[in-house]
Amino acid sequence: MIHTNWDTKPTLKTVTCVHTDAKKFLVSNVLTVGKTYEVKNETEEFLFVVDNSGKVGGFYKEYFQ
C-alpha cells in the first residue's frame, strides 16, 4: 500500500495548474489555475499532487504544465 505514505515522501517535482476545464469531473474545487503543486508520484497518465485540500489526489496530466 504505497499510497499511504505519499504525503510524507519527498517531492519529485513541482507543476503549475494551467486549467480546470474537465469534461467528466469537478476539479475546480481542489485545483487553482496558476498555482504550483508538489508532485508526490507520477504514472503514464496521472500526476499525484498535494491539492488545495491538503491531501494527495490523482489528476490527469493535461491539467498541469
RAMOLIN-V14108 format. One record per residue. N is the residue number from 0. RES is the residue in one small letter. PSI is psi in whole degrees, 0 to 359 (* if undefined). NEAR is the number of other ideal C-beta (glycine too) atoms within 10 Angstrom. D_CENTER is the distance of its C-alpha to the mean C-alpha in Angstrom with 2 decimals. Layout:
n:N res:RES psi:PSI near:NEAR d_center:D_CENTER
n:N res:RES psi:PSI near:NEAR d_center:D_CENTER
This chain:
n:0 res:m psi:72 near:4 d_center:18.97
n:1 res:i psi:332 near:7 d_center:16.62
n:2 res:h psi:345 near:11 d_center:13.64
n:3 res:t psi:341 near:8 d_center:15.82
n:4 res:n psi:20 near:10 d_center:15.54
n:5 res:w psi:325 near:14 d_center:11.99
n:6 res:d psi:339 near:12 d_center:11.90
n:7 res:t psi:353 near:7 d_center:15.07
n:8 res:k psi:154 near:13 d_center:14.39
n:9 res:p psi:151 near:6 d_center:14.60
n:10 res:t psi:131 near:11 d_center:11.75
n:11 res:l psi:315 near:14 d_center:11.93
n:12 res:k psi:176 near:10 d_center:11.12
n:13 res:t psi:146 near:11 d_center:9.57
n:14 res:v psi:158 near:19 d_center:8.32
n:15 res:t psi:134 near:12 d_center:9.38
n:16 res:c psi:128 near:21 d_center:8.54
n:17 res:v psi:337 near:13 d_center:11.79
n:18 res:h psi:162 near:14 d_center:12.22
n:19 res:t psi:27 near:16 d_center:11.55
n:20 res:d psi:86 near:10 d_center:14.53
n:21 res:a psi:144 near:14 d_center:13.79
n:22 res:k psi:318 near:4 d_center:16.91
n:23 res:k psi:326 near:5 d_center:16.55
n:24 res:f psi:156 near:10 d_center:13.82
n:25 res:l psi:106 near:8 d_center:13.46
n:26 res:v psi:352 near:17 d_center:10.09
n:27 res:s psi:344 near:14 d_center:11.99
n:28 res:n psi:349 near:10 d_center:12.53
n:29 res:v psi:351 near:16 d_center:9.07
n:30 res:l psi:146 near:20 d_center:7.87
n:31 res:t psi:130 near:13 d_center:10.67
n:32 res:v psi:132 near:12 d_center:12.01
n:33 res:g psi:349 near:8 d_center:12.94
n:34 res:k psi:146 near:11 d_center:10.89
n:35 res:t psi:136 near:12 d_center:9.57
n:36 res:y psi:150 near:23 d_center:6.56
n:37 res:e psi:128 near:17 d_center:7.36
n:38 res:v psi:124 near:16 d_center:6.42
n:39 res:k psi:333 near:22 d_center:8.31
n:40 res:n psi:156 near:15 d_center:9.01
n:41 res:e psi:138 near:15 d_center:9.33
n:42 res:t psi:185 near:9 d_center:11.59
n:43 res:e psi:325 near:5 d_center:13.59
n:44 res:e psi:336 near:10 d_center:11.72
n:45 res:f psi:153 near:13 d_center:8.13
n:46 res:l psi:135 near:21 d_center:5.28
n:47 res:f psi:109 near:20 d_center:4.55
n:48 res:v psi:160 near:28 d_center:3.07
n:49 res:v psi:109 near:16 d_center:5.82
n:50 res:d psi:188 near:20 d_center:5.84
n:51 res:n psi:338 near:15 d_center:9.38
n:52 res:s psi:351 near:9 d_center:11.01
n:53 res:g psi:2 near:8 d_center:10.70
n:54 res:k psi:162 near:11 d_center:9.52
n:55 res:v psi:126 near:19 d_center:7.04
n:56 res:g psi:152 near:17 d_center:5.58
n:57 res:g psi:129 near:15 d_center:5.50
n:58 res:f psi:151 near:22 d_center:5.23
n:59 res:y psi:148 near:12 d_center:8.00
n:60 res:k psi:339 near:13 d_center:8.30
n:61 res:e psi:343 near:12 d_center:10.62
n:62 res:y psi:351 near:20 d_center:8.53
n:63 res:f psi:160 near:18 d_center:8.16
n:64 res:q psi:* near:10 d_center:11.21
